[in-house]
């Protein structure tokens, strides 16, 4: 009823190739991150995470709450 799956010779190396590609991509990203200049790190760390519209709405909501509590 159940048949055993037999792999060809070339199919046995596919997982190794995939692992090598993923490990290579990880190493490239790691090396680029480690070699990044301090100026670039500071620039990326100070980037806003929200759109201007969302930021403006949160500021307005916060000011409305502050005025309501007084």
NORTA-V389578 format. One line per field, one symbol per residue. ss: DSSP state (2 for helix, 1 for strand, 0 for the rest). phi: phi as a letter, one per 30 degrees, with the letter a starting at -180 (. if undefined). A space follows every 10 residues. Layout:
ss=???
phi=???
This chain:
ss=0000000002 2222222222 2222222222 2222000222 2222200000 0222222222 2222222220
phi=.ccddccddd ddcedddddd dddddddddd ddddcddedd dddddcddcb dddddddddd dddddddddd
